[in-house]
Each structure stands twice: as structure tokens, then as C-alpha cells.
Amino acid sequence: MSDLAELQQRLGHQFRDENLLRLALTHPSVAHEQNTAILHNQRLEFLGDAVLGLVLSRQLYEQFPGADEGLLTKSRAKLVNAGSLAAHGRALKLGAHLILSRGEENTGGRERASALADAFEALLGAIFLDGGFEAAREFLLREFSAAIGESGARPGIDNPKGELQELLQARSPTAPDYQTVSATGPDHDRMFECVVQHEGIELAHGHGKSKKAAESDAALAALIKLRAENSA
């Protein structure tokens, strides 16, 4: 099995035009080193960036109907930052397939975060051209499903408890109160349910594999609810 065949298996997309795949993997340093008009992946990167933004924006919009524009924007930014895209490129082992100049190769270009992030976006652009929007969308949702669905990270809040407390402090000095409602399952696979209240009023419930995770999930649900009410 060729290297490109193995890569396409990891991608879950079989290219009809493998030249698009090779182009997505061609780093700009090749053209710079040879000082010629060799095609490289920057144009595909431009296209992939647009597809990435559209697909993830739609997914976040549909998956989190209670989240306002600011929350959705923050979530999308977290998903598409260079570090995140480089991590996806690294997981797909794109570095081993990059077509680099000798200088880039000798200075660690295969593991350079910027090169991996750019190649990931270029690869997405190539999948879009080769298979259409639906193929690109399916690829992206497979890649980002865990990040989007992870309760502690959705949608785009790093510290839900801290942000909820900050929001509530604008109304009252009373801190939110978290209480564990239930703990089910065997010791090695517990599931906790938590409720968050403020001044005796129940705001939201949350679930998680630990009390801390359940509290974070409850805080996130409360944040989404309160922000939706504020924007109504």
C-alpha cells in the first residue's frame, strides 16, 4: 500500500484526483528554494480556511441553540486556532507526507506547527474540490466531533464556573451554590449529577464523570440559559 493510500485511509476520503492531495501537501518552501513557479498549497489553504469556518459555524449554531453570537464566536475560535489545527495535522501524520524544500526539511519543517496547520487547511480545501461540500463536511465533523461534544469545553468556555460567578456577581454578591444530586454506576465508571442554584433559585443541572465535571457542566448550562435570557 502506498503512503498516499494509507493517508487517504486515515482521512476517510479516497481522492479521485490524487494531484489535489499532492498539491495540498506541497509546502511553499519548495517554490521559494527553486525560485520557480511551482504550485504549492497556499491557495488550497485559503479555500480550506473558508470551508472550515462555514462547517464549524453551522455545526455550533445547530448544536447549541441557546448560545449567543459571542459564545459561538469564542467556541469557533478555540476550535480553529493554529494549535488546534496543528494537533489535527499531527494526529493524521501529515508531517510524514509533506513535500518540503531541503532547507525546511533540515530545520524540522515536518513537525513545525505552522506547516501542519496550513497543510490541514489545504487538505480540507482539496477534499472540498475533489468530493464536494458534503465530503469536506463529513471529514471535518469526524475530526472535530470530540472537541465539539466534550461537555467541559462546549461551547468555547474555558472556565464555566468562573464565568458564571462573574456574570452573577453583576447582580448580587451571593456566589452560586453547587449540590450533588445523584451518583450512579459502578465505582470505576461513576456518573454524577449536579444542580447549581443562586439565591435559592435553581439555574441548571449538569452531568459528569466526577463531581467537578458535573459542576462545570451545570455552570455551562446555566451560562447558556442566562445569556439567552439576557439577549431575548
Summary of the structure (lengths in Angstrom):
residues: 232
radius of gyration: 22.0
end to end distance: 56.5
largest distance: 70.5
contacts: 738
relative contact order: 0.13
helix: 64%
strand: 11%
